[in-house]
Structure formats: structure tokens, C-alpha cells
């Protein structure tokens, strides 16, 4: 139903911008540590009569970015077990039947490159490419997002549509209640540049 890892991708975007401003020009690598208390993944799943909204917590992560080449590495980890919609029965079904969070408690994004024209001041549009591991499977993804760098801190946001049914998760639709086979994710990440 949800795919928390996507949020992690946004963090990568943060490296490209002001990170370079805080690092000596001779440095080849920027390191960003994610702040879980300021990072979230929100989701929306459309259904026939309404849209279900919920959240996932980000557990943490560190991303390394090579300024000259765009090469990236590291991981951003989302706590799949933290998925919450506010309705107990629906959350149980989401965790037990769809996400199987007892078997797959985390979603992990591992970036391999970041591209885009990054401004040293203000907002920049970037793309982060890498592998998203969710529900026991790896998926090649590219996230498009916005990044802001200021005073050694990074904030990033991105939206992503995850085809969770095509990715092997159960469709929770019933004869009476039909839901979309894709879930909209909106990630907000914050971190510190080292």
C-alpha cells in the first residue's frame, strides 16, 4: 500500500546544492546525515468513496555524493512497521496482508547517482537514481524533487507514484470497496551536511 523508501531519495538531492557551498572546493565528496525527527513519508491511496491518508517514519540514513561525477552511495531507511492511517482495522490489514511488515520491516533506498543543475542559493530541481528495496524486492527508480541547502542543513521534497500491486503486494480491494493499484507518496527529508 505504502512505499516509504521513496522519501529517502529526496535526501540525495540535498547533497547537490548547498553541500558544495559548505565544503572546500578541493573536496570531492559531500556527506549528508538524515534527521529522522524531521523526515516523513506521507501516502494517499484512492478508493471508490474516499482517499486513505497515512504516514511512515524515516529511521535514518547517510548519503555520500561525489560532486564532480554525480556518483552517490549510502542508504535511506524507512520504517515500514510505522505505517499509520489512524484506523486500527485498516492498519492491521495494511501491515498483515499488503505490506507484510512483520517479514519486511524496512524499505531502503540506495542511490547511485544524482543529476540536475544545483544552485548554491535557493531551491534546485534534481533527480536521484538508485535501487529501492521494498517488500523483499529491488526496484530501479528515479525520484524527481526539490532541494534547499542553507547553513549546513538540507531539506528535500519529492512525490512518487508507487505501483505497489505490480511490485508484488496484495491489492486490498474487495467486491464492495475498490482501491487504486498505485499509491501516491510524498516525502519530506531533512539532514545535516558534513
Beta strands, then each sheet from edge to edge (+ up, - down):
strand 1: 29-34
strand 2: 40-46
strand 3: 51-66
strand 4: 72-84
strand 5: 106-115
strand 6: 123-134
strand 7: 137-150
strand 8: 153-162
strand 9: 183-193
sheet 1: 1+ 3- 2+ 9- 8+ 7- 6+ 5- 4+
end
